[in-house]
Amino acid sequence: MSTITIGVDLAKSMFSVCAVDATGHVQRRQDLGREAFALWLAQVPAGTVVAMEACSGAHHWARRCLDYGLQPRLMAAQFVTPFRKSRTLKNDRNDAEAIATAARQGNRRFEQKQSKNRGQCVHFPPHALVLLACLRLARYFGTTPELW
């Protein structure tokens, strides 16, 4: 496989994949479901760059890429927009190609991948926040929660 950069546009159920070679020519375009995408990632040669726009689901897929020995690159959507071929025709396939093109640029700034634990910290349940606030108040007033 002569591709070195793969751009992926993540959606809810279907993912658009665009594989670009070293010269920037599109080698492959494909739309895959979640399960098919996971199987397809397992077949990509190790060391291949897989680029995605940063979103909550992208961190999960970046961890999966690391498991397969791939090099995930997460970038903010604002850095992908200038690489779209058409301003009026915005679709998943064009976005995947723009992501792959943006990832090939040497001066891009990529987002950090979140660990699974860090990603779960973002979804902190509200009742836990109330408990933390009560514990802070108890510490401030010098009481302990056992006395309540």
JOMOVEN-V355724 format. One record per residue. N is the residue number from 1. RES is the residue in one small letter. PSI is psi in whole degrees, 0 to 359 (* if undefined). BURIAL is 1 if it has 9 or more other ideal C-beta (glycine too) atoms within 8 Angstrom, else 0. D_FIRST is the distance of its C-alpha to the first C-alpha in Angstrom with 1 decimal. Layout:
# JOMOVEN-V355724
N_RES_PSI_BURIAL_D_FIRST + N_RES_PSI_BURIAL_D_FIRST
This chain:
# JOMOVEN-V355724
1_m_122_0_0.0 + 2_s_3_0_3.8 + 3_t_144_1_5.7 + 4_i_342_0_8.4 + 5_t_133_1_11.0 + 6_i_126_1_11.7 + 7_g_134_1_15.2 + 8_v_126_1_17.2 + 9_d_111_1_20.7 + 10_l_135_1_22.6 + 11_a_189_0_25.5 + 12_k_314_0_27.9 + 13_s_326_0_26.3 + 14_m_135_1_23.3 + 15_f_134_1_20.4 + 16_s_130_1_18.6 + 17_v_136_1_14.9 + 18_c_119_1_13.4 + 19_a_128_1_9.9 + 20_v_137_1_10.6 + 21_d_185_1_9.2 + 22_a_334_0_11.5 + 23_t_355_0_14.0 + 24_g_5_0_14.5 + 25_h_139_0_13.5 + 26_v_125_0_12.6 + 27_q_330_0_9.5 + 28_r_138_0_10.6 + 29_r_138_1_13.9 + 30_q_145_0_15.3 + 31_d_128_0_18.5 + 32_l_147_1_18.7 + 33_g_176_0_21.8 + 34_r_309_0_22.3 + 35_e_318_0_21.8 + 36_a_324_0_18.8 + 37_f_319_1_17.2 + 38_a_318_1_18.1 + 39_l_321_0_16.5 + 40_w_320_1_13.3 + 41_l_324_1_13.3 + 42_a_337_0_13.9 + 43_q_350_0_10.6 + 44_v_137_1_8.5 + 45_p_143_0_7.8 + 46_a_144_0_11.2 + 47_g_353_0_12.0 + 48_t_141_1_10.1 + 49_v_126_1_12.8 + 50_v_114_1_14.1 + 51_a_141_1_17.1 + 52_m_155_1_20.0 + 53_e_140_1_23.6 + 54_a_125_1_26.0 + 55_c_179_0_28.1 + 56_s_321_0_29.6 + 57_g_336_0_26.7 + 58_a_328_1_24.1 + 59_h_323_1_25.5 + 60_h_313_1_25.1 + 61_w_331_1_21.4 + 62_a_320_1_21.0 + 63_r_322_1_22.7 + 64_r_320_1_20.4 + 65_c_317_1_17.3 + 66_l_323_1_19.2 + 67_d_327_0_19.9 + 68_y_1_1_16.2 + 69_g_18_0_15.7 + 70_l_169_1_14.1 + 71_q_95_0_15.9 + 72_p_143_1_17.8 + 73_r_119_1_19.5 + 74_l_130_1_22.6 + 75_m_150_1_24.4 + 76_a_148_0_27.6 + 77_a_329_0_27.8 + 78_q_337_0_30.0 + 79_f_347_1_27.3 + 80_v_326_1_24.9 + 81_t_317_0_27.7 + 82_p_344_0_27.9 + 83_f_2_0_24.3 + 84_r_139_1_24.9 + 85_k_324_0_25.2 + 86_s_131_0_28.2 + 87_r_331_0_31.0 + 88_t_329_0_32.5 + 89_l_85_0_29.5 + 90_k_115_0_28.2 + 91_n_174_0_26.0 + 92_d_323_1_23.2 + 93_r_318_1_20.5 + 94_n_323_1_21.9 + 95_d_319_1_22.2 + 96_a_320_1_18.6 + 97_e_320_1_17.7 + 98_a_323_1_20.5 + 99_i_315_1_19.4 + 100_a_319_1_16.0 + 101_t_317_1_17.9 + 102_a_324_1_20.6 + 103_a_335_1_18.4 + 104_r_344_0_17.1 + 105_q_136_0_20.8 + 106_g_339_0_22.0 + 107_n_24_0_25.4 + 108_r_148_1_24.6 + 109_r_125_0_26.6 + 110_f_152_0_24.9 + 111_e_157_0_26.9 + 112_q_143_0_27.5 + 113_k_137_1_26.2 + 114_q_142_0_29.2 + 115_s_167_0_29.9 + 116_k_319_0_31.0 + 117_n_319_0_34.6 + 118_r_322_0_34.6 + 119_g_327_1_33.3 + 120_q_334_0_36.1 + 121_c_333_0_38.7 + 122_v_327_0_38.1 + 123_h_66_0_39.4 + 124_f_125_0_42.8 + 125_p_144_0_45.3 + 126_p_323_0_48.4 + 127_h_332_0_50.9 + 128_a_326_0_49.4 + 129_l_321_1_50.1 + 130_v_317_0_53.7 + 131_l_317_0_54.1 + 132_l_320_0_52.8 + 133_a_319_0_55.3 + 134_c_320_1_58.1 + 135_l_322_1_57.3 + 136_r_319_0_57.4 + 137_l_319_0_60.7 + 138_a_319_1_62.1 + 139_r_323_0_61.2 + 140_y_317_0_62.8 + 141_f_358_0_66.0 + 142_g_21_0_66.1 + 143_t_169_0_66.0 + 144_t_153_0_63.7 + 145_p_337_0_62.0 + 146_e_335_0_64.1 + 147_l_351_0_67.3 + 148_w_*_0_66.0
